[in-house]
Structures are given as C-alpha cells and as structure tokens.
Amino acid sequence: MHPLARFALGTATTGAAGIAYAAGYERRRWTLREAALPVLPVDSRPLRILHVSDLHLMPGQESKKRWVAELAALEPDLVVNTGDNLSHPKAVPGVLASLGPLLRRPGLFVFGSNDYFGPTPKNPARYLRRSQRRIHGAPLPWRDLRAGFVEHGWQDATHQRLFLEVDGRRIGVVGVDDPHLSLDRYSSVSGPMTADLKLGLTHSPEPRVLDGMAADGVDLVLAGHTHGGQLRLPGYGALVTNCGIDRSRARGASRWGTHTWLHVSAGMGTSPYAPVRFACPPEASLLTLVPRPTGPAAPKATPAQAAGSVR
C-alpha cells in the first residue's frame, strides 16, 4: 500500500475509534467529582453541597436517570441545580423522577437556555468562534418543571435574594436568569448580604455576572453551561467554553478575585445533535465547604489545589 494511503487509512481508523469512544462510552461514564473549598467562616463545621447541572434529559436515558437518583445516597446538606435540565418537551417527568430522592433535601435552582428552548441542529464549527446569534428550538415546558421543583420544596433563585437555614447555618443566596440568553439582571438583586455563607447561582458563568457577585462579597458562585468544554485535549484542556470565561475555568473550581470562589460543573448531558464527550465525562460534584485559612502563614489556595478528586 502506498505510504500516503496507509496514513489516510490510519487517520480515518483513529478518528472513527475516537468518535465511537466519545459517543458510545464516555458520554455515559457517570462520574462524581469531589472538591474541598475554603469558603466558610473560621471554626465552622464542613457543609456539603451537591452541584448538579446540564442533565439535558431526553425520554429514555435510563442509565442517566438511575445514576442521578443514586446521588441521594450521598446525603448532601444542600442540592444546587444550575439549569439545562431538559432536551425534549416530554422530559419533565423523567427529570422529576431522577431527581426525586434529592428533592426531599434542601435545594436551590436557576434555569438555563435548554430549560426554555429545545436543542436545534447546529454546525459544530459555530462553537469555535464567538457569536451573538442565538438559534432557538421549540419552547420547552419549563413552567411545569419549576412547579415540580417548588412543590417539593426547592427554591427558585432566579433574580431573587433568598435566605435559608441549612444545618444550623444561615445561607444567603442571590441568583440570575440565564446570561447566555442575556436574561440576567444582576443589578435588580445586587447588594451585600449578612450570612454565614453567601452563594451566587447562574447558569452561564459570564464575567459580568461573576464580577458583580464578587463585588458584593459572594463566597461561592455555582454555574454550569460549559459542559467542561465537552471535548478536551490532554495537556491542553477545553477547546471552548461557549461563554466569556477562559478555558482554564471551563470545569471545576477556581478563584474569581481575592475573595470569591467559582465552581463550574461539566454537567451530565449533551445535545442530541452532538452526543459525544471526550476527556470530559459527565459529572455531578460533591463540594465540601470548609473554613477559610487564617494567619500570614496560611497557604494560598489555587485552582489546582481545589480541583479535588474524581471517582
């Protein structure tokens, strides 16, 4: 065989194998990511938050639903859902069933674009360049999903300032609607809060929202949307973030300013029109919040130190 033909055949075979792995295995490799974040006052007991995001649920997908339901065995103190639960107009019952055991625990949520609108076929190359053009699919029954969450006791943090008590701690919460759709109005809920822990919730981690929350002294901002890049290259990381943050923050924990921590979930789903993940398994995150270090000799936390372990 001609050397050029062998090269072409090898390239095609490798590409096909990569696509088969990304579509057939990795997108179902459900993963629990764990991290310890130093955001609590000195001498506080640890507080555990389960961060779930971007289920993108379709009818069927029984493996995903079973895995999400099993997360209740972690017995978190608080569950935070940062949106994009739906990918089909008939997915609401499946979302409520899979999250059912977790709905019995204290919970907060905001919605994302794929709670409001269904996915549409798109050229994957669009994600490699910045674009303000949005292509919306059919409207999704987000009101039904919201009613189900609220009926079970979860609180909607969309453009709200909330206070709740969890494990004897006063938690202040501020949230916005999806910045990816330019629905955020942080100025309507901005301002300092007095609480043992100040949480910020947003679906898409846009810098304009993160800057506002950091200026108000929010301790921890939780977001999703990026899918961790969805396709990552070893030694390089995420190819894109699909929002304004840099690639190094596409997944996991990082600092935003001198006080605020940011945690971005890589999420659990994909668009039905791009059902692949590579070097970025679907995940939920168990975050153990611990006291901030004190004293001049305290080590400075870095994103690498905060990345935690994966199991």
QUIGICOR-V694194 format. One record per residue. N is the residue number from 1. RES is the residue in one letter. PHI is phi in whole degrees, 0 to 359 (* if undefined). Layout:
N_RES_PHI + N_RES_PHI
This chain:
1_M_* + 2_H_299 + 3_P_306 + 4_L_295 + 5_A_293 + 6_R_298 + 7_F_298 + 8_A_297 + 9_L_295 + 10_G_296 + 11_T_296 + 12_A_296 + 13_T_295 + 14_T_297 + 15_G_298 + 16_A_296 + 17_A_295 + 18_G_296 + 19_I_294 + 20_A_298 + 21_Y_295 + 22_A_294 + 23_A_272 + 24_G_265 + 25_Y_238 + 26_E_296 + 27_R_291 + 28_R_244 + 29_R_272 + 30_W_300 + 31_T_226 + 32_L_259 + 33_R_260 + 34_E_240 + 35_A_211 + 36_A_251 + 37_L_240 + 38_P_274 + 39_V_233 + 40_L_267 + 41_P_298 + 42_V_303 + 43_D_70 + 44_S_282 + 45_R_287 + 46_P_299 + 47_L_229 + 48_R_250 + 49_I_245 + 50_L_264 + 51_H_257 + 52_V_240 + 53_S_200 + 54_D_54 + 55_L_295 + 56_H_47 + 57_L_283 + 58_M_241 + 59_P_305 + 60_G_89 + 61_Q_48 + 62_E_296 + 63_S_299 + 64_K_296 + 65_K_298 + 66_R_297 + 67_W_295 + 68_V_298 + 69_A_299 + 70_E_290 + 71_L_295 + 72_A_298 + 73_A_296 + 74_L_288 + 75_E_52 + 76_P_292 + 77_D_287 + 78_L_210 + 79_V_247 + 80_V_237 + 81_N_246 + 82_T_254 + 83_G_95 + 84_D_56 + 85_N_279 + 86_L_250 + 87_S_221 + 88_H_200 + 89_P_296 + 90_K_255 + 91_A_270 + 92_V_302 + 93_P_301 + 94_G_294 + 95_V_297 + 96_L_294 + 97_A_291 + 98_S_290 + 99_L_274 + 100_G_312 + 101_P_298 + 102_L_282 + 103_L_292 + 104_R_276 + 105_R_254 + 106_P_304 + 107_G_212 + 108_L_226 + 109_F_206 + 110_V_227 + 111_F_254 + 112_G_239 + 113_S_301 + 114_N_270 + 115_D_262 + 116_Y_270 + 117_F_226 + 118_G_287 + 119_P_290 + 120_T_227 + 121_P_297 + 122_K_221 + 123_N_289 + 124_P_304 + 125_A_296 + 126_R_300 + 127_Y_285 + 128_L_272 + 129_R_223 + 130_R_290 + 131_S_211 + 132_Q_269 + 133_R_282 + 134_R_246 + 135_I_248 + 136_H_262 + 137_G_272 + 138_A_293 + 139_P_300 + 140_L_251 + 141_P_280 + 142_W_294 + 143_R_296 + 144_D_295 + 145_L_294 + 146_R_300 + 147_A_299 + 148_G_295 + 149_F_298 + 150_V_294 + 151_E_301 + 152_H_272 + 153_G_108 + 154_W_289 + 155_Q_254 + 156_D_276 + 157_A_265 + 158_T_295 + 159_H_51 + 160_Q_229 + 161_R_244 + 162_L_240 + 163_F_227 + 164_L_218 + 165_E_253 + 166_V_229 + 167_D_53 + 168_G_78 + 169_R_251 + 170_R_272 + 171_I_247 + 172_G_262 + 173_V_229 + 174_V_228 + 175_G_219 + 176_V_229 + 177_D_284 + 178_D_297 + 179_P_294 + 180_H_298 + 181_L_261 + 182_S_59 + 183_L_265 + 184_D_287 + 185_R_223 + 186_Y_298 + 187_S_300 + 188_S_283 + 189_V_231 + 190_S_287 + 191_G_130 + 192_P_291 + 193_M_231 + 194_T_252 + 195_A_197 + 196_D_290 + 197_L_215 + 198_K_247 + 199_L_253 + 200_G_244 + 201_L_235 + 202_T_207 + 203_H_288 + 204_S_266 + 205_P_278 + 206_E_281 + 207_P_305 + 208_R_298 + 209_V_285 + 210_L_298 + 211_D_297 + 212_G_296 + 213_M_293 + 214_A_296 + 215_A_297 + 216_D_271 + 217_G_80 + 218_V_298 + 219_D_281 + 220_L_214 + 221_V_253 + 222_L_248 + 223_A_212 + 224_G_224 + 225_H_77 + 226_T_286 + 227_H_57 + 228_G_66 + 229_G_100 + 230_Q_67 + 231_L_244 + 232_R_237 + 233_L_251 + 234_P_306 + 235_G_83 + 236_Y_238 + 237_G_93 + 238_A_295 + 239_L_284 + 240_V_215 + 241_T_243 + 242_N_62 + 243_C_198 + 244_G_274 + 245_I_281 + 246_D_281 + 247_R_298 + 248_S_293 + 249_R_255 + 250_A_293 + 251_R_208 + 252_G_91 + 253_A_256 + 254_S_204 + 255_R_273 + 256_W_233 + 257_G_85 + 258_T_274 + 259_H_242 + 260_T_273 + 261_W_257 + 262_L_240 + 263_H_236 + 264_V_250 + 265_S_278 + 266_A_284 + 267_G_73 + 268_M_243 + 269_G_230 + 270_T_216 + 271_S_293 + 272_P_296 + 273_Y_266 + 274_A_216 + 275_P_278 + 276_V_223 + 277_R_220 + 278_F_218 + 279_A_56 + 280_C_203 + 281_P_296 + 282_P_297 + 283_E_213 + 284_A_239 + 285_S_234 + 286_L_257 + 287_L_256 + 288_T_262 + 289_L_272 + 290_V_230 + 291_P_296 + 292_R_291 + 293_P_291 + 294_T_232 + 295_G_88 + 296_P_295 + 297_A_270 + 298_A_296 + 299_P_293 + 300_K_276 + 301_A_288 + 302_T_233 + 303_P_306 + 304_A_295 + 305_Q_291 + 306_A_273 + 307_A_295 + 308_G_72 + 309_S_242 + 310_V_238 + 311_R_223
